[in-house]
Amino acid sequence: MKLLVLVAIVGGSGAGKTSVARKIAEHFADRANVLSMDDYYRDLPPGMTLKEFNFDDPKAFDFDYFIENTKKLKDGNTINIPVYNMVTCRREVGISTSFFPNDLVIMEGILVLHEPKLRELFDFSVYIDAPADERLIRRIERDTIERGRSIESILTQYRTFVAPSFRSFIEPQKYTCDIILPDGVSNITGMNIITNAIEKMLEINRQEEGK
C-alpha cells in the first residue's frame, strides 16, 4: 500500500485556504496533489434560490461521499470526484474527475475537519486565521468576478448565513488543528514551519516504504 501524508487546510470563507494549499503544493512540486471540498457540495434544492440556501452549513455538503473518498485516498486508491458548478450551484451530471494519490495530498475547505471521522484520517491540519473584514473583502472580490454576483446579494448572504455559520461550525475547528496560521501565505515563518513538518512526515514514509 502506498504511504501518503494527508493534510487538512481549514478556515472561513475568504481566509486564504486555497492560496495556502497551492503554496504548499508548489513547494513539494510533483509530489503533491490538492483537492477542494467545494466539489462535494450538494445540489441547490429544487425551487430554492441562492438567498435561501446556507452554503456554509454542514448540511450543504455530501459528507458521506467525502468521507468515503478520503478513506480510499488514505489507503492509496484513486478516487472519482464530482464536478460542482459554482454558477448553477449543481453538480455536472455524468461528469467526474479522477484524483490520484500522491506522496502528499492536501485537502482544503471550510469544513474539512467538521466530522470526527475525518479528523482521525489526517496526518496534519492547519487552520487559517484571518480577520473577518479581510475574509469579507476577499469573498466580495471572488464572488463578483468569478460568480457574477452583486455586492448586495453577497452582503445579505454574509449577514444571514456566512457569519453565523462561521461562529457555529467553522471556527470551532481551530481547536482541533495542529497549527494555527495567521495571515495565510504572507506568514512566511508559519509557512516554513508547516512545510518543514510535512517534509519530516514524507521522509518517515520514505523510510517505511524502504524497509
N, CA, C and O of each residue as an XYZ file, in Angstrom:
844
protein
N       0.835     -1.200      0.000
C       0.000      0.000      0.000
C       0.872      1.253      0.000
O       1.845      1.346      0.748
N       0.510      2.210     -0.845
C       1.265      3.459     -0.918
C       1.038      4.275      0.346
O      -0.101      4.477      0.766
N       2.121      4.740      0.946
C       2.018      5.606      2.105
C       1.967      7.057      1.637
O       2.775      7.480      0.810
N       1.020      7.810      2.170
C       0.927      9.223      1.815
C       0.662     10.062      3.046
O       0.159      9.569      4.055
N       1.001     11.319      2.953
C       0.728     12.289      4.017
C      -0.526     13.051      3.624
O      -0.587     13.657      2.554
N      -1.524     13.018      4.493
C      -2.799     13.672      4.237
C      -2.908     14.914      5.118
O      -2.891     14.821      6.346
N      -3.021     16.078      4.476
C      -3.032     17.351      5.196
C      -4.357     18.074      4.984
O      -4.853     18.149      3.860
N      -4.931     18.605      6.064
C      -6.182     19.362      6.001
C      -5.885     20.850      6.172
O      -5.144     21.245      7.071
N      -6.473     21.672      5.297
C      -6.376     23.124      5.399
C      -7.791     23.664      5.583
O      -8.616     23.542      4.677
N      -8.088     24.261      6.740
C      -9.436     24.750      7.012
C      -9.403     26.224      7.421
O      -8.350     26.778      7.739
N     -10.582     26.837      7.403
C     -10.712     28.240      7.778
C     -11.963     28.802      7.144
O     -12.607     28.139      6.331
N     -12.307     30.015      7.511
C     -13.512     30.634      6.989
C     -13.429     30.950      5.508
O     -12.349     30.954      4.917
N     -14.580     31.213      4.921
C     -14.637     31.609      3.517
C     -13.847     32.898      3.317
O     -14.098     33.896      3.993
N     -12.888     32.878      2.381
C     -12.068     34.046      2.136
C     -10.841     34.150      3.030
O     -10.152     35.170      3.016
N     -10.562     33.111      3.805
C      -9.415     33.152      4.723
C      -8.086     32.971      3.998
O      -7.036     33.366      4.506
N      -8.134     32.371      2.806
C      -6.901     32.128      2.062
C      -6.491     30.669      2.031
O      -5.315     30.361      1.841
N      -7.444     29.764      2.215
C      -7.151     28.329      2.235
C      -6.553     27.844      0.917
O      -5.559     27.118      0.899
N      -7.172     28.254     -0.176
C      -6.703     27.800     -1.486
C      -5.287     28.278     -1.762
O      -4.468     27.530     -2.296
N      -4.998     29.517     -1.402
C      -3.653     30.070     -1.617
C      -2.612     29.305     -0.806
O      -1.523     29.019     -1.303
N      -2.943     28.974      0.439
C      -2.013     28.228      1.290
C      -1.806     26.824      0.735
O      -0.676     26.340      0.666
N      -2.894     26.173      0.341
C      -2.798     24.820     -0.212
C      -1.930     24.809     -1.471
O      -1.087     23.928     -1.642
N      -2.137     25.780     -2.343
C      -1.357     25.855     -3.584
C       0.114     26.144     -3.311
O       0.997     25.606     -3.980
N       0.370     26.998     -2.322
C       1.749     27.341     -1.982
C       2.492     26.124     -1.440
O       3.653     25.894     -1.778
N       1.821     25.354     -0.603
C       2.438     24.133     -0.080
C       2.684     23.153     -1.221
O       3.760     22.565     -1.321
N       1.685     22.980     -2.078
C       1.814     22.064     -3.217
C       2.949     22.503     -4.140
O       3.687     21.673     -4.670
N       3.078     23.804     -4.324
C       4.150     24.346     -5.164
C       5.519     23.997     -4.585
O       6.457     23.703     -5.326
N       5.625     24.030     -3.270
C       6.896     23.704     -2.605
C       7.287     22.250     -2.852
O       8.461     21.942     -3.062
N       6.297     21.359     -2.827
C       6.587     19.932     -2.978
C       6.447     19.438     -4.425
O       6.660     18.262     -4.719
N       6.088     20.355     -5.306
C       6.059     20.103     -6.756
C       5.260     18.846     -7.106
O       4.109     18.702     -6.692
N       5.871     17.939     -7.868
C       5.112     16.791     -8.383
C       4.840     15.718     -7.332
O       4.283     14.668     -7.652
N       5.224     15.971     -6.093
C       4.914     15.019     -5.017
C       3.567     15.316     -4.368
O       3.110     14.547     -3.522
N       2.912     16.440     -4.757
C       1.699     16.888     -4.059
C       0.516     17.065     -5.003
O       0.672     17.505     -6.142
N      -0.667     16.714     -4.510
C      -1.938     16.982     -5.187
C      -2.860     17.713     -4.218
O      -2.797     17.493     -3.008
N      -3.722     18.590     -4.755
C      -4.658     19.362     -3.935
C      -6.089     19.024     -4.316
O      -6.434     18.967     -5.497
N      -6.920     18.799     -3.299
C      -8.338     18.510     -3.506
C      -9.165     19.543     -2.742
O      -8.878     19.840     -1.583
N     -10.193     20.091     -3.398
C     -11.070     21.071     -2.758
C     -12.373     20.419     -2.303
O     -13.007     19.677     -3.053
N     -12.758     20.707     -1.069
C     -14.017     20.189     -0.549
C     -15.216     20.798     -1.268
O     -16.316     20.248     -1.201
N     -15.026     21.916     -1.951
C     -16.128     22.563     -2.671
C     -16.782     21.635     -3.682
O     -17.963     21.791     -3.995
N     -16.024     20.669     -4.196
C     -16.589     19.739     -5.173
C     -17.626     18.801     -4.562
O     -18.333     18.100     -5.286
N     -17.716     18.786     -3.253
C     -18.647     17.885     -2.572
C     -19.897     18.596     -2.063
O     -20.619     18.069     -1.217
N     -20.147     19.794     -2.583
C     -21.411     20.462     -2.269
C     -22.572     19.656     -2.835
O     -22.455     19.037     -3.893
N     -23.689     19.671     -2.121
C     -24.921     19.096     -2.648
C     -25.548     20.081     -3.637
O     -25.262     21.277     -3.602
N     -26.397     19.567     -4.511
C     -27.112     20.440     -5.445
C     -28.019     21.403     -4.694
O     -28.572     21.068     -3.646
N     -28.160     22.591     -5.239
C     -29.139     23.531     -4.712
C     -30.521     22.889     -4.824
O     -30.920     22.511     -5.926
N     -31.263     22.752     -3.725
C     -32.562     22.080     -3.765
C     -33.521     22.740     -4.767
O     -33.499     23.961     -4.929
N     -34.348     21.953     -5.428
C     -35.309     22.499     -6.405
C     -36.201     23.566     -5.776
O     -36.711     23.388     -4.670
N     -36.383     24.668     -6.487
C     -37.253     25.732     -6.009
C     -36.623     26.674     -5.016
O     -37.245     27.648     -4.593
N     -35.362     26.385     -4.632
C     -34.687     27.239     -3.651
C     -33.694     28.155     -4.365
O     -33.023     27.732     -5.306
N     -33.602     29.397     -3.923
C     -32.676     30.357     -4.515
C     -31.400     30.464     -3.686
O     -31.318     29.945     -2.573
N     -30.415     31.143     -4.249
C     -29.156     31.351     -3.542
C     -29.365     32.078     -2.213
O     -28.658     31.827     -1.237
N     -30.340     32.976     -2.191
C     -30.600     33.757     -0.987
C     -31.140     32.894      0.151
O     -31.062     33.276      1.319
N     -31.687     31.727     -0.196
C     -32.342     30.890      0.815
C     -31.474     29.717      1.278
O     -31.815     29.050      2.255
N     -30.376     29.463      0.602
C     -29.576     28.272      0.890
C     -28.298     28.640      1.631
O     -27.593     29.569      1.236
N     -28.000     27.922      2.697
C     -26.813     28.181      3.503
C     -25.674     27.266      3.053
O     -25.639     26.087      3.407
N     -24.747     27.815      2.272
C     -23.627     27.040      1.746
C     -22.546     26.790      2.796
O     -21.614     26.023      2.554
N     -22.662     27.428      3.951
C     -21.650     27.271      4.999
C     -22.119     26.343      6.119
O     -21.449     26.206      7.142
N     -23.257     25.717      5.921
C     -23.787     24.767      6.891
C     -23.325     23.360      6.508
O     -23.261     23.047      5.319
N     -23.003     22.506      7.476
C     -22.584     21.136      7.158
C     -23.578     20.382      6.265
O     -23.180     19.514      5.488
N     -24.870     20.713      6.376
C     -25.885     20.030      5.576
C     -25.734     20.332      4.083
O     -26.319     19.638      3.251
N     -24.962     21.351      3.742
C     -24.769     21.704      2.339
C     -23.813     20.745      1.636
O     -23.732     20.735      0.408
N     -23.094     19.941      2.411
C     -22.081     19.042      1.844
C     -22.512     17.579      1.900
O     -23.255     17.164      2.790
N     -22.029     16.816      0.934
C     -22.244     15.366      0.908
C     -21.105     14.721      1.706
O     -20.132     14.229      1.135
N     -21.246     14.734      3.028
C     -20.179     14.237      3.881
C     -19.937     12.740      3.722
O     -18.796     12.290      3.825
N     -20.985     11.962      3.475
C     -20.801     10.519      3.308
C     -19.851     10.228      2.154
O     -18.943      9.405      2.275
N     -20.067     10.907      1.043
C     -19.230     10.726     -0.142
C     -17.812     11.239      0.114
O     -16.833     10.612     -0.290
N     -17.715     12.385      0.788
C     -16.408     12.973      1.075
C     -15.590     12.068      1.997
O     -14.397     11.866      1.770
N     -16.221     11.528      3.025
C     -15.526     10.629      3.952
C     -15.109      9.347      3.238
O     -13.997      8.854      3.431
N     -16.000      8.814      2.418
C     -15.694      7.592      1.668
C     -14.464      7.790      0.774
O     -13.566      6.949      0.739
N     -14.442      8.911      0.059
C     -13.311      9.178     -0.829
C     -12.020      9.453     -0.063
O     -10.939      9.055     -0.498
N     -12.134     10.129      1.070
C     -10.949     10.405      1.880
C     -10.340      9.109      2.404
O      -9.118      8.961      2.424
N     -11.170      8.187      2.823
C     -10.683      6.880      3.286
C      -9.992      6.123      2.167
O      -8.950      5.502      2.379
N     -10.574      6.175      0.972
C      -9.959      5.493     -0.174
C      -8.594      6.084     -0.500
O      -7.636      5.360     -0.770
N      -8.522      7.420     -0.469
C      -7.241      8.078     -0.719
C      -6.204      7.693      0.333
O      -5.045      7.427      0.016
N      -6.642      7.668      1.584
C      -5.745      7.324      2.680
C      -5.153      5.931      2.481
O      -4.027      5.654      2.896
N      -5.931      5.060      1.840
C      -5.481      3.705      1.564
C      -4.693      3.615      0.258
O      -4.311      2.527     -0.172
N      -4.454      4.775     -0.371
C      -3.646      4.792     -1.582
C      -4.388      4.500     -2.866
O      -3.778      4.098     -3.857
N      -5.707      4.699     -2.866
C      -6.514      4.397     -4.044
C      -6.889      5.665     -4.811
O      -7.039      6.736     -4.225
N      -7.037      5.528     -6.125
C      -7.539      6.616     -6.957
C      -9.034      6.772     -6.714
O      -9.747      5.783     -6.543
N      -9.506      8.011     -6.700
C     -10.930      8.262     -6.477
C     -11.505      9.089     -7.632
O     -10.768      9.698     -8.407
N     -12.818      9.094     -7.727
C     -13.526      9.949     -8.679
C     -14.235     11.036     -7.892
O     -15.041     10.749     -7.006
N     -13.934     12.284     -8.217
C     -14.575     13.389     -7.507
C     -15.586     14.077     -8.415
O     -15.351     14.204     -9.616
N     -16.700     14.519     -7.859
C     -17.718     15.200     -8.675
C     -17.216     16.567     -9.143
O     -16.263     17.117     -8.589
N     -17.860     17.091    -10.148
C     -17.523     18.425    -10.655
C     -18.693     19.348    -10.322
O     -19.785     19.194    -10.870
N     -18.466     20.303     -9.426
C     -19.526     21.196     -8.970
C     -19.428     22.539     -9.667
O     -18.362     23.153     -9.710
N     -20.549     22.992    -10.215
C     -20.600     24.261    -10.924
C     -21.013     25.366     -9.954
O     -22.139     25.365     -9.457
N     -20.112     26.302     -9.683
C     -20.378     27.350     -8.705
C     -21.353     28.412     -9.213
O     -21.829     29.239     -8.436
N     -21.645     28.392    -10.485
C     -22.594     29.350    -11.044
C     -24.021     28.803    -10.964
O     -24.942     29.504    -10.546
N     -24.191     27.534    -11.371
C     -25.520     26.910    -11.315
C     -25.805     26.306     -9.947
O     -26.953     26.006     -9.620
N     -24.731     26.124     -9.132
C     -24.834     25.510     -7.792
C     -25.369     24.085     -7.871
O     -26.173     23.657     -7.043
N     -24.912     23.375     -8.869
C     -25.273     21.966     -9.049
C     -24.078     21.203     -9.595
O     -23.189     21.778    -10.224
N     -24.071     19.886     -9.343
C     -23.032     19.047     -9.931
C     -23.287     18.875    -11.423
O     -24.430     18.837    -11.877
N     -22.202     18.772    -12.165
C     -22.314     18.489    -13.590
C     -22.707     17.026    -13.740
O     -21.974     16.135    -13.310
N     -23.847     16.782    -14.340
C     -24.397     15.426    -14.445
C     -23.508     14.539    -15.313
O     -23.137     14.908    -16.428
N     -23.173     13.361    -14.780
C     -22.411     12.384    -15.536
C     -20.948     12.705    -15.717
O     -20.262     12.046    -16.498
N     -20.450     13.722    -15.000
C     -19.046     14.118    -15.140
C     -18.334     13.992    -13.792
O     -18.841     14.442    -12.765
N     -17.170     13.381    -13.813
C     -16.340     13.302    -12.616
C     -14.877     13.404    -13.037
O     -14.540     13.269    -14.213
N     -14.023     13.645    -12.054
C     -12.595     13.783    -12.321
C     -11.825     12.758    -11.507
O     -12.078     12.581    -10.316
N     -10.885     12.085    -12.154
C     -10.048     11.129    -11.439
C      -8.999     11.878    -10.627
O      -8.327     12.775    -11.135
N      -8.870     11.501     -9.377
C      -7.897     12.126     -8.479
C      -6.964     11.035     -7.974
O      -7.403     10.052     -7.376
N      -5.673     11.222     -8.221
C      -4.703     10.175     -7.922
C      -3.976     10.432     -6.610
O      -3.644     11.575     -6.297
N      -3.727      9.379     -5.842
C      -2.958      9.543     -4.606
C      -1.532      9.944     -4.938
O      -1.001      9.565     -5.981
N      -0.922     10.700     -4.064
C       0.452     11.139     -4.255
C       1.158     11.067     -2.910
O       0.532     10.735     -1.903
N       2.446     11.370     -2.876
C       3.155     11.358     -1.598
C       2.478     12.286     -0.589
O       2.404     11.990      0.604
N       1.984     13.420     -1.103
C       1.299     14.411     -0.271
C      -0.036     14.772     -0.906
O      -0.089     15.156     -2.075
N      -1.120     14.647     -0.131
C      -2.448     15.063     -0.590
C      -2.951     16.135      0.369
O      -3.037     15.917      1.577
N      -3.282     17.296     -0.188
C      -3.757     18.431      0.598
C      -5.239     18.630      0.323
O      -5.637     18.796     -0.830
N      -6.060     18.616      1.366
C      -7.495     18.846      1.235
C      -7.849     20.176      1.884
O      -7.567     20.395      3.062
N      -8.468     21.063      1.109
C      -8.822     22.369      1.663
C     -10.323     22.613      1.560
O     -10.975     22.202      0.600
N     -10.860     23.300      2.587
C     -12.289     23.586      2.598
C     -12.717     24.140      3.945
O     -11.971     24.081      4.923
N     -13.924     24.677      3.984
C     -14.379     25.320      5.220
C     -14.723     24.325      6.324
O     -14.714     24.681      7.502
N     -15.029     23.063      5.947
C     -15.491     22.107      6.962
C     -14.787     20.753      6.856
O     -15.363     19.719      7.193
N     -13.555     20.768      6.392
C     -12.816     19.515      6.208
C     -12.692     18.724      7.509
O     -12.665     17.494      7.485
N     -12.616     19.422      8.647
C     -12.434     18.738      9.933
C     -13.693     18.757     10.802
O     -13.630     18.524     12.009
N     -14.823     19.035     10.180
C     -16.065     19.120     10.969
C     -16.456     17.780     11.564
O     -16.880     17.715     12.718
N     -16.320     16.710     10.793
C     -16.717     15.373     11.247
C     -15.562     14.692     11.980
O     -14.449     14.644     11.458
N     -15.808     14.164     13.184
C     -14.751     13.445     13.911
C     -14.146     12.298     13.095
O     -12.954     12.011     13.214
N     -14.965     11.645     12.267
C     -14.470     10.548     11.427
C     -13.386     11.024     10.472
O     -12.477     10.272     10.123
N     -13.491     12.283     10.051
C     -12.499     12.833      9.129
C     -11.208     13.207      9.853
O     -10.110     12.977      9.348
N     -11.355     13.781     11.030
C     -10.183     14.275     11.756
C      -9.136     13.186     11.957
O      -7.936     13.442     11.855
N      -9.594     11.970     12.244
C      -8.654     10.894     12.545
C      -7.914     10.383     11.311
O      -6.960      9.615     11.436
N      -8.345     10.803     10.121
C      -7.702     10.348      8.889
C      -6.502     11.212      8.497
O      -5.645     10.777      7.728
N      -6.445     12.440      9.028
C      -5.400     13.373      8.602
C      -4.141     13.254      9.455
O      -4.201     13.023     10.662
N      -3.000     13.421      8.789
C      -1.712     13.373      9.480
C      -1.330     14.732     10.042
O      -0.562     14.826     11.000
N      -1.880     15.798      9.432
C      -1.515     17.151      9.843
C      -2.646     18.082      9.442
O      -3.269     17.900      8.396
N      -2.914     19.090     10.285
C      -4.019     20.007      9.983
C      -3.641     21.442     10.307
O      -2.935     21.719     11.276
N      -4.139     22.358      9.459
C      -3.812     23.773      9.580
C      -5.095     24.595      9.543
O      -5.953     24.389      8.685
N      -5.215     25.521     10.476
C      -6.338     26.452     10.472
C      -5.828     27.825     10.056
O      -4.914     28.370     10.676
N      -6.427     28.386      8.997
C      -6.036     29.711      8.521
C      -6.853     30.758      9.272
O      -8.075     30.812      9.138
N      -6.183     31.578     10.050
C      -6.847     32.583     10.875
C      -6.728     33.941     10.192
O      -5.632     34.493     10.094
N      -7.841     34.478      9.723
C      -7.840     35.768      9.042
C      -8.935     36.652      9.622
O      -9.993     36.143      9.990
N      -8.711     37.964      9.714
C      -9.720     38.881     10.251
C     -11.010     38.830      9.435
O     -10.979     38.595      8.227
N     -12.137     39.051     10.097
C     -13.437     38.976      9.436
C     -13.554     39.952      8.273
O     -14.107     39.611      7.227
N     -13.034     41.171      8.451
C     -13.165     42.156      7.371
C     -12.373     41.743      6.135
O     -12.816     41.962      5.008
N     -11.198     41.143      6.349
C     -10.392     40.681      5.218
C     -11.071     39.514      4.503
O     -11.043     39.435      3.274
N     -11.674     38.618      5.265
C     -12.392     37.496      4.662
C     -13.571     37.978      3.823
O     -13.828     37.454      2.740
N     -14.279     38.971      4.329
C     -15.423     39.520      3.592
C     -14.973     40.199      2.304
O     -15.600     40.025      1.259
N     -13.895     40.967      2.373
C     -13.384     41.647      1.181
C     -13.002     40.634      0.106
O     -13.333     40.805     -1.068
N     -12.312     39.591      0.513
C     -11.906     38.560     -0.452
C     -13.112     37.843     -1.041
O     -13.129     37.494     -2.221
N     -14.124     37.627     -0.197
C     -15.337     36.962     -0.684
C     -16.049     37.833     -1.728
O     -16.530     37.332     -2.744
N     -16.106     39.141     -1.462
C     -16.731     40.060     -2.414
C     -15.968     40.050     -3.742
O     -16.573     39.982     -4.812
N     -14.648     40.118     -3.664
C     -13.822     40.107     -4.875
C     -14.027     38.816     -5.664
O     -14.175     38.851     -6.886
N     -14.035     37.701     -4.983
C     -14.187     36.410     -5.658
C     -15.567     36.247     -6.276
O     -15.689     35.877     -7.444
N     -16.605     36.522     -5.495
C     -17.964     36.251     -5.970
C     -18.433     37.216     -7.058
O     -19.245     36.842     -7.904
N     -17.936     38.446     -7.046
C     -18.326     39.377     -8.111
C     -17.613     39.036     -9.414
O     -18.206     39.114    -10.490
N     -16.354     38.661     -9.317
C     -15.563     38.381    -10.514
C     -15.819     36.982    -11.062
O     -16.062     36.822    -12.258
N     -15.766     35.960    -10.193
C     -15.836     34.572    -10.655
C     -17.260     34.041    -10.770
O     -17.520     33.132    -11.558
N     -18.183     34.601     -9.991
C     -19.526     34.015     -9.954
C     -20.613     34.991    -10.382
O     -21.797     34.657    -10.339
N     -20.224     36.187    -10.792
C     -21.165     37.150    -11.344
C     -22.246     37.612    -10.386
O     -23.363     37.906    -10.814
N     -21.938     37.682     -9.105
C     -22.942     38.061     -8.114
C     -22.828     39.534     -7.749
O     -21.765     40.139     -7.884
N     -23.929     40.097     -7.287
C     -23.945     41.504     -6.888
C     -23.423     41.644     -5.459
O     -23.504     40.712     -4.659
N     -22.888     42.826     -5.156
C     -22.385     43.082     -3.806
C     -23.520     42.980     -2.792
O     -23.328     42.481     -1.683
N     -24.693     43.452     -3.174
C     -25.845     43.401     -2.268
C     -26.179     41.962     -1.880
O     -26.429     41.674     -0.709
N     -26.182     41.060     -2.859
C     -26.517     39.664     -2.563
C     -25.447     39.009     -1.708
O     -25.751     38.173     -0.857
N     -24.189     39.389     -1.934
C     -23.084     38.827     -1.151
C     -23.183     39.267      0.309
O     -22.994     38.460      1.220
N     -23.480     40.546      0.526
C     -23.593     41.060      1.891
C     -24.790     40.468      2.626
O     -24.717     40.173      3.819
N     -25.894     40.299      1.899
C     -27.081     39.692      2.511
C     -26.789     38.263      2.936
O     -27.153     37.844      4.034
N     -26.126     37.514      2.053
C     -25.774     36.129      2.368
C     -24.796     36.072      3.532
O     -24.877     35.183      4.380
N     -23.872     37.026      3.569
C     -22.872     37.047      4.636
C     -23.532     37.254      5.997
O     -23.229     36.547      6.958
N     -24.439     38.233      6.069
C     -25.111     38.518      7.346
C     -26.035     37.386      7.778
O     -26.116     37.055      8.961
N     -26.728     36.797      6.809
C     -27.743     35.786      7.119
C     -27.148     34.425      7.437
O     -27.574     33.757      8.380
N     -26.157     34.014      6.644
C     -25.636     32.651      6.756
C     -24.153     32.553      7.106
O     -23.774     31.809      8.011
N     -23.314     33.303      6.392
C     -21.869     33.106      6.495
C     -21.333     33.393      7.898
O     -20.652     32.553      8.486
N     -21.637     34.566      8.431
C     -21.119     34.935      9.756
C     -21.624     34.003     10.868
O     -20.819     33.540     11.676
N     -22.944     33.712     10.932
C     -23.423     32.787     11.976
C     -22.829     31.381     11.842
O     -22.495     30.750     12.844
N     -22.697     30.894     10.607
C     -22.148     29.545     10.394
C     -20.672     29.494     10.746
O     -20.179     28.474     11.228
N     -19.969     30.589     10.509
C     -18.557     30.640     10.882
C     -18.398     30.426     12.381
O     -17.558     29.643     12.823
N     -19.213     31.130     13.152
C     -19.121     31.004     14.609
C     -19.540     29.617     15.090
O     -18.953     29.076     16.027
N     -20.557     29.043     14.447
C     -21.114     27.770     14.914
C     -20.333     26.544     14.450
O     -20.167     25.589     15.209
N     -19.854     26.567     13.205
C     -19.289     25.353     12.610
C     -17.821     25.445     12.206
O     -17.076     24.477     12.355
N     -17.407     26.585     11.705
C     -16.068     26.687     11.115
C     -15.000     27.022     12.147
O     -13.998     26.315     12.253
N     -15.205     28.086     12.902
C     -14.199     28.499     13.879
C     -13.879     27.425     14.925
O     -12.718     27.314     15.321
N     -14.858     26.623     15.395
C     -14.527     25.580     16.369
C     -13.469     24.587     15.896
O     -12.813     23.947     16.718
N     -13.296     24.453     14.577
C     -12.272     23.542     14.053
C     -10.861     24.009     14.414
O      -9.917     23.220     14.431
N     -10.738     25.294     14.699
C      -9.441     25.857     15.073
C      -8.816     25.070     16.220
O      -7.601     24.873     16.269
N      -9.665     24.626     17.139
C      -9.176     23.986     18.359
C      -8.885     22.499     18.183
O      -8.490     21.823     19.133
N      -9.081     21.989     16.963
C      -8.730     20.597     16.669
C      -7.483     20.511     15.790
O      -6.981     19.417     15.530
N      -6.977     21.665     15.328
C      -5.871     21.680     14.371
C      -4.500     21.601     15.050
O      -4.339     21.965     16.215
N      -3.530     21.117     14.290
C      -2.157     21.018     14.792
C      -1.492     22.378     14.858
O      -0.664     22.626     15.735
N      -1.851     23.268     13.931
C      -1.229     24.584     13.906
C      -2.231     25.621     13.414
O      -3.040     25.345     12.529
N      -2.169     26.811     13.991
C      -2.990     27.942     13.547
C      -2.074     28.899     12.794
O      -1.037     29.317     13.308
N      -2.465     29.237     11.580
C      -1.643     30.087     10.720
C      -2.319     31.438     10.510
O      -3.218     31.541      9.675
N      -1.917     32.470     11.237
C      -2.475     33.809     10.988
C      -1.952     34.375      9.661
O      -0.790     34.174      9.308
N      -2.811     35.073      8.942
C      -2.404     35.812      7.745
C      -2.017     34.957      6.544
O      -1.450     35.481      5.585
N      -2.302     33.681      6.569
C      -2.124     32.841      5.391
C      -0.727     32.824      4.810
O       0.256     32.746      5.546
N      -0.632     32.899      3.463
C       0.654     32.745      2.783
C       1.641     33.873      3.099
O       2.848     33.709      2.919
N       1.135     35.007      3.566
C       2.046     36.113      3.893
C       2.821     35.860      5.188
O       3.777     36.572      5.493
N       2.404     34.847      5.944
C       3.103     34.478      7.174
C       4.239     33.509      6.807
O       4.084     32.291      6.890
N       5.366     34.070      6.407
C       6.489     33.273      5.906
C       7.006     32.284      6.956
O       7.279     31.125      6.644
N       7.135     32.748      8.191
C       7.630     31.876      9.264
C       6.699     30.692      9.469
O       7.143     29.548      9.574
N       5.402     30.980      9.525
C       4.425     29.910      9.707
C       4.435     28.928      8.554
O       4.362     27.718      8.771
N       4.525     29.429      7.328
C       4.557     28.557      6.154
C       5.792     27.655      6.180
O       5.715     26.484      5.810
N       6.918     28.195      6.613
C       8.137     27.390      6.700
C       8.006     26.280      7.737
O       8.479     25.163      7.527
N       7.363     26.595      8.854
C       7.140     25.576      9.894
C       6.285     24.442      9.337
O       6.557     23.267      9.580
N       5.250     24.811      8.587
C       4.344     23.811      8.013
C       5.065     22.928      7.004
O       4.965     21.703      7.074
N       5.792     23.535      6.063
C       6.476     22.742      5.041
C       7.565     21.857      5.661
O       7.783     20.737      5.200
N       8.238     22.340      6.686
C       9.257     21.528      7.355
C       8.637     20.322      8.054
O       9.187     19.221      8.019
N       7.482     20.541      8.690
C       6.791     19.441      9.373
C       6.348     18.384      8.370
O       6.494     17.187      8.615
N       5.804     18.834      7.238
C       5.352     17.891      6.205
C       6.540     17.137      5.619
O       6.451     15.936      5.366
N       7.648     17.836      5.402
C       8.854     17.193      4.854
C       9.323     16.052      5.750
O       9.740     15.001      5.262
N       9.252     16.265      7.061
C       9.655     15.216      8.001
C       8.717     14.014      7.916
O       9.160     12.869      7.999
N       7.423     14.279      7.751
C       6.464     13.179      7.616
C       6.703     12.392      6.332
O       6.616     11.164      6.324
N       7.002     13.098      5.257
C       7.292     12.430      3.990
C       8.544     11.567      4.101
O       8.603     10.470      3.546
N       9.536     12.067      4.816
C      10.771     11.315      4.999
C      10.517     10.035      5.796
O      11.080      8.986      5.484
N       9.679     10.122      6.815
C       9.328      8.937      7.606
C       8.647      7.908      6.709
O       8.941      6.717      6.805
N       7.740      8.351      5.837
C       7.060      7.439      4.916
C       8.047      6.792      3.953
O       7.935      5.604      3.651
N       9.013      7.568      3.472
C      10.016      7.009      2.560
C      10.821      5.913      3.248
O      11.132      4.885      2.647
N      11.157      6.147      4.521
C      11.914      5.157      5.270
C      11.083      3.901      5.495
O      11.602      2.787      5.412
N       9.795      4.077      5.779
C       8.908      2.930      5.991
C       8.751      2.101      4.722
O       8.768      0.871      4.764
N       8.599      2.790      3.597
C       8.434      2.079      2.331
C       9.709      1.370      1.902
O       9.666      0.400      1.146
N      10.861      1.868      2.397
C      12.132      1.254      2.025
C      12.495      0.035      2.841
O      13.467     -0.655      2.533
N      11.726     -0.236      3.875
C      12.023     -1.408      4.734
C      11.634     -2.702      4.055
O      11.812     -3.777      4.628
